[in-house]
Amino acid sequence: MKNHIANKPLADFQQQFRAQHLQLFEACLSIETGQSRSFIYELPATANASVFGKLRVEIIPLKDDSKLVILEDLRREQASAQQLKLASLGQLTASIAHEIRNPLAAISQASQLLIEDIEESQAIESASANDALAGNHELYKMIFTQTKRVNRIIEDVLKLSRQQTAKQQLIALADWMPEFLTNYFQGHDVFLHSHAQPTIFFDPHQLEQIFINLINNGLRHSNYAHPHAVVEIEIYCADNDVIIDVLDDGTGVSTADLNHLFNPFFTTDKAGTGLGLYLSQAFCEANHARLLYIPEHKKTCFRLIAPATDNAAIDNEAVENLDKTYF
């Protein structure tokens, strides 16, 4: 709990508390005299707060008819559960992937050889024979293309097993992000706008995978909607959080797809595996961060929120110019 509200009566911040967390507020008021209550409260997904995820709430009546509300931050418990889930899923997927890749490699190699044979035969066969060969050529190319797609899915799934525990370290985003963009997206129109210079505690490999997924998605969907693909990255701070927005001017996510967005194997892109956002969210949770889609934003916006590790240098004027509607 932040210092400016700790040990203060609920009435002192009742209006703000009620507006942001109506369910929790009403639960606190509904307890009858002499009764205690314990429950798990999940903070709203769009709430911009340093304590996020789930809280364990204990409401205890006191002798003077007031109530003591105890909020327990469950981030560590959630992160531990996420690590166990990733470890178990990683072991399972590694075993399955190993069994699939061997026959898949044989199919891919066989289709490549058949394609080469057809191309050689087409050079010497008659026109009528070439028509038949061309039809088979397309079928073999289809087999080869689909085996490559299955292999990409396997590669994405294997990422779950290759690094089961987040190896966190201090990352200064002012240095890390420009270097990352130069290494992976040089030649693309990816623009960085930094309004703060924060440091976060994160696994650098997992952070790379998150932004590779988000920026590639942004470039791809921006390109579908416009001839020229552009992605913007905004870095700023709010309270004790570091906020990183990845923005593109594509068509966004439909209302019907919002509930499935971070599910494994869900994709609206024929070329996608449906694992990028799922892995990105899993990596965020393993690093005590969260990944959200912000439907209210004017652009397509995926937001990473992580606790800041220091008092970041902030460009206050630039932050004031940001549209606070979407915080």
C-alpha positions in Angstrom: 0.0 0.0 0.0 1.4 3.4 -0.9 2.6 5.7 1.9 0.1 8.4 1.1 -2.9 6.2 2.1 -1.4 3.7 4.6 -2.8 4.0 8.1 -5.4 6.5 7.1 -9.2 6.2 7.5 -11.1 4.9 4.5 -13.2 8.1 4.4 -10.1 10.1 3.6 -9.9 8.7 0.1 -13.4 7.3 -0.2 -14.4 9.0 -3.4 -11.3 8.0 -5.4 -11.4 4.5 -3.9 -15.1 4.0 -4.8 -14.6 5.3 -8.4 -11.7 2.9 -9.1 -12.6 -0.2 -7.1 -16.4 -0.1 -6.6 -16.7 -3.9 -5.9 -14.1 -3.7 -3.1 -15.6 -0.5 -1.7 -19.1 -2.0 -1.5 -17.7 -5.2 0.1 -16.1 -3.2 2.8 -19.4 -1.4 3.6 -21.6 -4.4 3.4 -20.1 -6.4 6.3 -22.5 -6.4 9.2 -21.4 -5.4 12.7 -19.4 -8.2 14.3 -18.8 -10.1 11.2 -15.5 -10.7 9.4 -14.9 -11.6 5.8 -12.1 -12.9 3.6 -12.0 -13.0 -0.2 -9.8 -12.6 -3.3 -10.2 -9.3 -5.2 -8.9 -8.9 -8.7 -8.0 -5.4 -9.7 -9.6 -4.1 -12.9 -7.4 -4.9 -15.9 -7.1 -1.3 -17.0 -6.3 0.1 -13.5 -2.9 1.8 -13.5 -1.6 0.8 -10.1 1.7 -0.3 -8.6 -0.2 -3.2 -6.8 -1.9 -5.1 -9.6 -3.3 -8.5 -10.2 -5.0 -10.1 -7.2 -5.3 -9.0 -3.6 -6.3 -11.1 -0.6 -8.8 -9.0 1.4 -9.4 -9.4 5.1 -12.2 -7.3 6.7 -12.2 -7.5 10.5 -14.7 -5.7 12.7 -13.4 -3.7 15.7 -15.0 -3.0 19.0 -15.8 0.6 18.2 -18.0 -0.6 15.2 -15.2 0.4 12.7 -13.6 -2.1 10.4 -10.0 -3.0 9.8 -9.3 -3.7 6.1 -6.1 -5.7 5.4 -4.9 -6.0 1.7 -2.3 -8.6 0.9 -0.5 -8.2 -2.4 -0.5 -11.6 -4.2 2.1 -10.8 -6.9 4.7 -13.1 -5.5 2.3 -15.9 -5.1 1.0 -15.4 -8.6 4.5 -15.3 -10.0 5.4 -18.5 -8.3 2.3 -20.2 -9.7 3.2 -18.9 -13.1 6.7 -20.3 -12.9 5.3 -23.7 -11.9 2.9 -23.6 -14.8 5.6 -22.6 -17.2 7.9 -25.4 -15.9 5.2 -28.1 -16.2 4.1 -26.9 -19.6 7.7 -26.6 -20.8 8.5 -30.2 -19.8 5.4 -31.5 -21.6 5.8 -29.4 -24.7 9.5 -30.2 -25.0 8.7 -34.0 -25.0 5.9 -33.6 -27.5 7.9 -31.3 -29.8 10.8 -33.7 -29.9 8.5 -36.5 -31.0 6.9 -34.3 -33.7 10.0 -32.8 -35.1 11.6 -36.1 -36.3 8.8 -37.2 -38.7 8.2 -33.5 -39.6 11.8 -33.2 -40.8 11.4 -36.3 -42.9 8.2 -35.0 -44.5 9.9 -31.6 -45.2 13.0 -33.2 -46.7 10.9 -35.6 -48.9 8.8 -32.7 -50.2 11.9 -30.7 -51.0 13.3 -33.6 -53.0 10.1 -34.1 -54.9 10.0 -30.4 -55.8 13.5 -30.6 -57.1 12.7 -33.7 -59.1 9.6 -32.0 -60.7 11.6 -28.9 -61.6 14.2 -31.1 -63.3 11.6 -33.1 -65.1 9.8 -30.0 -66.3 12.9 -29.0 -68.2 12.8 -32.1 -70.4 9.2 -33.3 -70.5 6.5 -32.5 -73.1 4.0 -29.7 -72.6 1.2 -32.2 -71.6 3.4 -33.8 -69.1 4.5 -30.5 -67.7 0.8 -29.6 -67.0 0.5 -32.7 -64.8 3.9 -32.0 -63.2 2.9 -28.4 -62.4 -0.2 -29.6 -60.5 1.9 -32.0 -58.4 4.5 -29.3 -57.9 1.9 -27.1 -56.2 0.8 -29.9 -53.9 4.4 -30.6 -52.9 5.0 -26.9 -52.3 1.8 -26.9 -50.1 3.2 -29.8 -48.1 6.6 -28.0 -47.7 4.9 -24.7 -46.7 2.7 -26.3 -44.1 5.6 -28.3 -42.5 7.5 -25.1 -42.1 4.5 -23.5 -40.4 4.2 -26.5 -38.0 7.9 -26.1 -37.3 7.4 -22.5 -36.4 4.7 -23.5 -33.9 7.1 -26.0 -32.4 9.8 -23.4 -32.1 7.4 -21.0 -30.3 6.2 -23.8 -27.9 9.8 -24.8 -27.2 10.5 -21.3 -25.9 8.4 -22.2 -22.9 10.8 -25.0 -21.9 14.2 -23.4 -22.8 14.0 -20.9 -20.0 11.7 -21.9 -17.2 12.8 -19.4 -14.6 13.2 -15.7 -15.2 16.8 -14.6 -14.8 16.1 -11.0 -13.8 18.6 -8.2 -13.8 18.5 -4.4 -13.8 17.8 -3.0 -17.2 18.1 0.8 -18.0 15.6 1.3 -20.7 17.2 4.5 -22.0 20.2 2.3 -23.1 18.5 -1.0 -23.7 15.6 0.0 -26.0 17.6 1.9 -28.6 20.1 -0.9 -28.8 17.3 -3.5 -29.1 15.6 -1.6 -31.9 18.9 -1.2 -33.8 19.7 -4.9 -33.5 16.2 -6.2 -34.5 14.4 -3.4 -36.4 16.9 -1.3 -38.3 15.4 -0.3 -41.6 11.8 -0.4 -40.2 9.8 2.6 -39.2 9.8 2.0 -35.5 9.9 5.3 -33.5 10.9 5.6 -29.9 9.5 8.4 -27.7 11.0 8.3 -24.2 9.5 10.6 -21.6 11.4 9.0 -18.7 14.6 7.1 -18.2 13.6 4.3 -15.8 15.2 1.1 -14.7 13.3 -2.2 -14.4 14.1 -5.6 -13.0 13.5 -8.0 -15.9 14.9 -11.0 -17.7 16.6 -9.4 -20.8 16.0 -12.4 -23.1 12.3 -12.5 -22.2 12.0 -8.8 -22.6 13.5 -9.1 -26.1 11.0 -11.9 -27.0 8.1 -9.7 -25.7 9.0 -6.7 -27.9 9.9 -8.8 -30.9 6.4 -10.2 -30.8 4.6 -6.9 -30.1 6.5 -4.9 -32.7 6.3 -7.6 -35.4 2.6 -7.8 -34.8 2.3 -4.0 -35.0 4.3 -3.8 -38.3 2.3 -6.6 -39.8 -1.2 -5.3 -38.9 -0.2 -1.7 -39.8 0.9 -2.9 -43.2 -2.4 -4.6 -43.7 -4.2 -1.3 -43.2 -1.8 1.1 -44.9 0.9 0.9 -47.6 3.5 2.1 -45.1 3.8 0.3 -41.7 4.7 2.4 -38.7 5.1 1.4 -35.0 5.6 3.8 -32.1 6.9 3.0 -28.7 6.1 5.4 -25.8 8.0 5.0 -22.5 6.9 7.0 -19.4 6.2 6.6 -15.7 3.1 6.9 -13.6 3.3 6.7 -9.8 5.7 3.8 -9.2 5.2 2.1 -12.5 7.1 2.0 -15.8 4.7 2.1 -18.8 5.7 1.0 -22.2 3.1 1.4 -25.0 3.5 -0.3 -28.4 1.3 1.6 -30.8 0.3 1.0 -34.4 -2.3 2.3 -36.8 -3.8 -1.0 -37.8 -7.5 -1.9 -37.4 -7.1 -3.0 -33.8 -8.7 -6.0 -32.0 -12.5 -6.6 -32.5 -14.7 -6.7 -29.4 -15.5 -10.4 -30.2 -11.8 -11.3 -30.0 -10.9 -9.4 -26.8 -11.5 -12.3 -24.4 -9.4 -14.7 -26.5 -6.5 -12.4 -27.3 -4.0 -13.9 -24.9 -5.2 -17.5 -25.3 -2.7 -20.0 -26.8 -3.1 -20.8 -30.5 -5.7 -18.0 -31.0 -4.8 -16.0 -34.0 -6.6 -13.9 -36.7 -3.6 -14.0 -39.0 -3.2 -17.0 -41.3 0.6 -16.7 -41.1 0.6 -16.5 -37.2 1.0 -19.4 -34.8 -1.2 -17.9 -32.1 1.5 -18.2 -29.4 3.2 -14.8 -29.6 0.9 -12.9 -27.2 0.4 -15.9 -25.0 4.2 -16.2 -24.5 4.6 -12.5 -24.1 2.0 -12.4 -21.3 3.5 -15.4 -19.6 7.0 -13.8 -19.7 5.5 -10.6 -18.2 3.8 -12.4 -15.3 7.1 -14.3 -14.6 8.8 -10.9 -14.2 6.1 -9.3 -11.9 4.8 -7.3 -14.8 1.6 -7.3 -16.9 0.7 -7.0 -20.5 -2.6 -5.4 -21.5 -4.5 -4.5 -24.6 -6.0 -1.0 -24.3 -9.2 -0.9 -26.4 -9.9 2.7 -25.5 -6.8 4.1 -27.1 -7.0 6.0 -30.3 -4.4 3.6 -31.8 -3.9 -0.1 -31.4 -2.1 -0.2 -28.1 -0.4 -3.0 -26.2 0.8 -1.8 -22.8 3.5 -3.4 -20.6 3.4 -2.2 -17.0 6.4 -3.0 -14.7 7.4 -1.7 -11.3 10.1 0.9 -11.5 13.2 0.2 -9.5 14.3 3.8 -9.0 13.1 7.4 -9.2 13.3 7.7 -12.9 14.3 10.9 -14.6 11.0 12.2 -16.1 10.3 14.6 -18.9 7.4 16.2 -17.0 6.3 18.5 -19.9 6.2 15.5 -22.3 4.3 13.4 -19.9 1.7 16.1 -19.3 1.1 16.2 -23.1 0.3 12.5 -23.2 -3.4 11.7 -23.4 -4.3 10.7 -19.8 -7.6 9.2 -20.8 -6.0 5.9 -21.5 -4.0 5.6 -18.2 
